[in-house]
């Protein structure tokens, strides 16, 4: 007796992350990106500001060394989603910052007008 073949139909599911509050937050200021034909490799790190004694050596070397703190590989499909999401987030953040700057300038102008 043969069993019927089960066809697998692709299904897209949304993803929800569980609580991430226990994870450390690193403020990175260095980013390295490499790629292959179907993946992108991100290395995130931190560069500490050099002190006065290191300045001459850094100028001569022409680079500073970052301390890597995280590395990951992202598939092309996931990268496409990431870029779309980040573009939207970046635009929204930019609009918010511009609004705050305009509001601050208007408040400063009102203060100057009131002092005259």
N, C-alpha and C positions, 0 to 999 in steps of 0.2 A: 504494500500500500504506500503510495507516494504522498508526501505532504505538499500542500500547495505552497508555492513560493510567495514569500512576503516581499512585497515591493516596498523599498524604502523611499519615501517621498521627502525631499529636503524641506526643512521647516526652519524658519527664522524666528528666533526667540529674542526678546529684549533681555538685557542683563541688568540686574540690580546688585549692587555691592552690599555686603553686610557692613556692620559698624567698623570703620577704619580709624577710630579715634585713638586706638592703642599703638598705631604706627608712628614712628618718628617722622618729623617734618624737617627736611633739609632745604636750606635756601641755597640753591646752586647758582654759580656765576660763570660756569664753564660747561660747554656742550661740545661733544664730538659726535659726528655722524658719519657712518660708513654704510655702504650698501652692497648687496649682491644682486643677482637677477630677480629675486623674489622676496627679499627681506631688507629691512633697515635696522642698523645697529646703533643704538643711542648709548653714549657714555656720559653721565652727568657727574660733575665734580665741583670742587671748591678751590679757588685761588685766593690765598691770603694776601693782603697788601704787603708789599716788600718794605722792609725797614731801610733806613738810610745806608747801612753798610752793604746791603745787597744790590742797591741801585746800579752801581757801575758794572758789576758782574752780569746783571740781567741785560743791561744795554749791550754789552759785548756778546752775550749768548744770543740775544734777539728773541728770546722766549722765556716764559715762566712755566713751571711745572704745576699742574693741577692735581689735587688729591681726588682720585675717583671714588665716588660713593655709591654709584648705582649703574648697572649696565643691563640693557634688555634688547631683545630682537622683536621687531614688529613686522608682521606680514604686509604685503602690498594692499590686500583688501582692508585690513585694519587701519593701515596708514591713510587710505583714502577717507575712511570715516573720521579718523583723528583730525586730519587737515580741515575737513568740512566743519567739524565741531569747533575746533580752535579758531577758525576764521570768524565764525559767528560769535564766539565768546570774546575774541579780541575786539571786534567791531562794537559789541555791546559795552565792553569796558571803556573803549575809547570815547563813545558817546557819553558815558557817565562821567568820565574825567573832564571832558569838554564842558559839560553842564556845570560841574563843580567849579571849574575855573571861571566860567562866565558869572556864576553866582557870587564867587569871591570878589571878582573885579567890580561887580555892581555894588556889593556891600562896601568895598573900599571907596568907590566913587561917592556913595551916599555919605560916608563918614567925612570925606574931604569937603563935600558940599555943606555939611552941617557945621563944620569947624570954621567956615568962612564968615 
